[in-house]
Amino acid sequence: MNIASVLATAGRVLAQIKHDPRTVALLLIVPSLLIGLVAWIFTETPVFATIGPAIIALFPFIVMFLVASISTLRERRSGTLERLLTMPVGKGSFILGYALAFGLLSIVQTAIAVAFSVWVCGLEIAGQIWLLFVVAVVDALLGTALGLLASAFARSEFQVVQFMPALVFPQILLGGLFLPRDQLPDVLQTIGDWLPLSHAMDALGAVASGDEDSAYVLVRIVFICAWIIGAIALGSVTLRRRTP
Amino acid sequence: MVNKSMAVEVDGLTVRRGKSTVLEDLTLDVHAGAVVGLLGPSGCGKSTLMRSIVGTQVVHAGSIRVFGEPAGSASLRRRVGYMTQSVSVYDDLTVRQNLDYFRKVLGAGPEVVDRVLDLTDLSGTAAQLVENLSGGQRSRVSLAVALLGEPDLLVLDEPTVGLDPVLRADLWALFRRLAADGATLLVSSHVMDEATRCDRLLLMREGDIIADDSPNGLLEATGTETAEEAFLALIAGQDRAPSPRPAHGRHRQVPGASEGSGQ
């Protein structure tokens, strides 16, 4: 791994996104609009206070999953990945470059979403707000890592987009957003307990309510990080210098 | 014994894709400092041979050495420049941003960017997005990336496709200049009239090298006027006799066919 290559790759990915202002605008504004819509729907109820944090957790994950999987699929198909792998760039540098770029992007995205939720929609964050950012960034990295992995198994953009519901929806359903996990059937609860997005939603819920201490949140973050490392390890196995 | 003056040594290379055999038992040597043209119709195995030499191809049998090291070795990644057949640069970056990224990955200084822009006659388009360029310009950006690291071996897969005759002549002049400075070039094309610009020609058909000679040698051996006619004459000869010259599959370089005979 080589720091210069990591930074160069991250800079290049961000420069590519910068040339696409519509994507940047959608990336930054859509989460706030949807959070606003949810808050409006539940105006007269206490529901937003519980599901608001979980929704903040979803965006970095879903968006980065899509952006990462499609951009690495494009690299595989355009020949740029093949070219890079004939150069002195490590697979780890390539993946970390992507992770760094999307991690930074998710900080901005989360900042806007949190600011909008708190000041416009009246979401109360009782816990420490920096923890909220840590969770959101870890969440984005998870999306990036899984997206890189998914791109290895997709031959077209159509397939990549189909991976999104396949990998993301079950995590939303089993994560406790619709029904708390302890009310799920045993098998589903066990599965949900092992999925990373469940822990992201738990962690953000805990930060918002302030019911749990930092240690509770940090354990969730470590759990998600284990998933990220696993996905990156698997993803780098799929980056082959030699292809048939 | 590793021969230092050899840029590429391919011995018994076999590549299969699915159930079909793309290359079988192919043997080839390329001397350092030569411009070698790899010609043949689309689908004859040119790109597969080139990918094998740069080490991105899964190989089933045989050995490939580049400057004495196994193809694809980490130590070769700064010494080999590769231009893929598709334009493998980022469409959503400017020309300069592309070059800047790849030179950072190669660990080269910022000054190389202007040098390759100049070499490929792209200085005027440096600030434009690649997606807004013409096909010929895009392929020159891809070539410029291959030149960034000042490689000792340049493997260029159809670098002149889609270029007008003036630009094509300029690029061949550039290739000659790079070779004069000591680089080895392996250049593929399906345009037969480019053949005369090489020191040495390899004609490929259906995964075999059917001729390996200097351009003049090839015309003399086949009694023809142009590379295209020579190619047709060779195929006609091959179709008449099931085991044509040179020996089917395995073959050795014709003595005296390389190292400056075409200069």
Interface residues (C-beta under 8 A of the other chain):
Chain A: A4 S5 A8 T9 G11 R12 A15 Q16 H19 D20 S78 G79 T80 E82 R83 L84 L85 T86 M87 P88 V89 R241 R242 T243 P244
Chain B: R17 V54 G55 T56 Q57 V58 V59 G72 A74 R77 R78 V80 Y82 T84 Q85 S86 V87 S88 V89 Y90 D91 D92 L93 Q97 Y101 F102 K104 V105 L106 G107 L129 V145 G149
